[in-house]
Amino acid sequence: MNPIVKTMMQSTAIAAAGLLWAGVAAAEGSASIGSAIYNQQDELLLPEGFREWVFIGAPLTPHGLNNGKAGFPEYHHVYVNPDAFAVYQRTGEFPEGTVIAKELVLLQKGDYKDGSKNAPSGRGFFAGEFQGMDVMVKDNARFKATNGWGFFNFGHNAPPYLKASRAESAESCASCHTANAGKGMVFKSYYPVLR
Ligand code: HEC
């Protein structure tokens, strides 16, 4: 064969193989976005990159409307890992391995007692600094006792958050979700995109 044609064919084959490999790598990468990872002490590692997951909503419990001591101050920015969200959209159920991150965010300093302030858009509440991180993981085998969901607290403070966290007791987290959100454990009614 003409050596030039042969070289061209070889490089085309190499380029094709490279593309194929990139495709596989991308598929594998996306399959693992946000997957729960545990260390040897059975602690969940702080999810990485959760602020780029699917943002499903921001319930707000300001100190100003809760006698100055909201249990979860104040905005709750809630994210679901993208693969689980895609399954939810198809089936209406969160699949095994779903990770939901709730980041607490304080309000900006208010002009009024209730914590609200004036902005060009009107009087309202506006997000200030990050202030903590709670996570739920769906894993029926691991968290059978709490309706298949594990609960983790990575600190209710400004970042940096804990790098790893042990599952919380049923009393500190799951019991309230069971009592008020039902067996599904997720408060779906507060997130328009889940309804
Ligand atoms: C007193 C009741 C109560 C307790 C205790 C509680 N939660 Fe929740 N949690 C809620 C409610 C209500 C929502 C949804 C509305 C909101 O965020 O204000 C929620 C939302 C969440 C969400 C977002 C998904 C969802 O179901 O809306 C996560 C994640 C979460 N909680 C984790 C935790 C963790 C971790 C703990 C323990 C450290 C905990 N929760 C303790 C009531 C509770």
Boltz pocket constraint, residues with backbone or C-beta under 6 A from the ligand:
constraints:
  - pocket:
      binder: B
      contacts: [[A, 59], [A, 60], [A, 61], [A, 76], [A, 78], [A, 100], [A, 101], [A, 102], [A, 134], [A, 135], [A, 136], [A, 151], [A, 152], [A, 153], [A, 168], [A, 171], [A, 172], [A, 173], [A, 174], [A, 176], [A, 177], [A, 181], [A, 185], [A, 186], [A, 187], [A, 188], [A, 190]]
      max_distance: 6.0
